[in-house]
Amino acid sequence: QQSNVTSYGAITVAIITLEAFPGMWINAFIVCVLCIAGVKKKTLNSNEKILLLLGCSRFWYLCFSWIYTFLSNIFPYCLLVHPIFQLLQGSYSFFNQCNVWFSASLCVFYCIKIANFRNRFFIYLKVKIDRMVPWLLLGSVIFSLILGILVYNTIDKAVCKNLNFTCQERFWKATIGIEENFFPIHFLAGFLYTTSFMAVIFAAVFLLFSLWRHKRKMQTNSMKDLSMEAHIRAMKSVFSFLVMYSINFMFLILALIYSSKYQNHVIFLGYLIQHAYPGVHSLILIFSNPKLEKALLKILSCVKCKLCIR
């Protein structure tokens, strides 16, 4: 079948491409730097493990999302080939959930590692957090994988039961009724999004309170230490993340609510936010991490030198 590109589809693909490809490059950069560091040191600390998996999940999330956007708007009939549509949606859901949970894990890790509380349970978490991180990441992958498999199976059953649906109206809008088939999936996805969002909120609040208490103590003693600088650096990273995470969370929920609406303005705006968030936040993480920032500045200086020579 020949492509039947609408102006809406062409604009969507163009904008998503401008957002997705820089985001993929940024996250690929994080993954490469951390992999090289891991090979040299033969180990990675907990923070680097989370950043590595976060970069991987965001890269593939943007990759599968761009492929789906391109095919659904430019060559929609390609998605009729079984099981391309199911695989794209299942993979998109899996990496999207991984992105959400790895981001939340990073925020919680900052809170536990940097904040200072005398509570016994918090002290226990502070001591054990490095051992807990691999299990936390494994749990995130398992939950994301379960959701991805459920999305694949649900779409596959919907398509197999009724093949009489139009490609242009967002393939999952089958005539058997999208609401009945996808309500459990949407409910589960919404629950997971909300849980991770609450974890981020609590981590940010606890870290803010720890910073405020530590700052007041230092001002009383007229002292400054490295702990104070660590608090401030972490707070900048966490709160920039909190703002973007909150906006992204809002549009994730709106996307679930309006998912059956074709060419809805809320869906379109949500796509823009969801594709910009992985790249922008990863860029902030690079400049808040001395190792990643140094590697990026080194690459940029080399590029600048080569351009000057030419």
Secondary structure, 3 states (H helix, E strand, C coil): CCCCCCHHHHHHHHHHHHHHHHHHHHHHHHHHHHHHHHHHHCCCCHHHHHHHHHHHHHHHHHHHHHHHHHHHHHCHHHHHCCCHHHHHHHHHHHHHHHHHHHHHHHHHHHHHHHCCCCCHHHHHHHHHHHHHHHHHHHHHHHHHHHHHHHHHHHHHHHHHHCCCCCCCCCCCCCCCCHHHHHHHHHHHHHHHHHHHHHHHHHHHHHHHHHHHHHHHHHHHHCCCCHHHHHHHHHHHHHHHHHHHHHHHHHHHHHHHHCCCCCCCHHHHHHHHHHHHHHHHHHHHHHHCCHHHHHHHHHHHHHHHHHHHHC
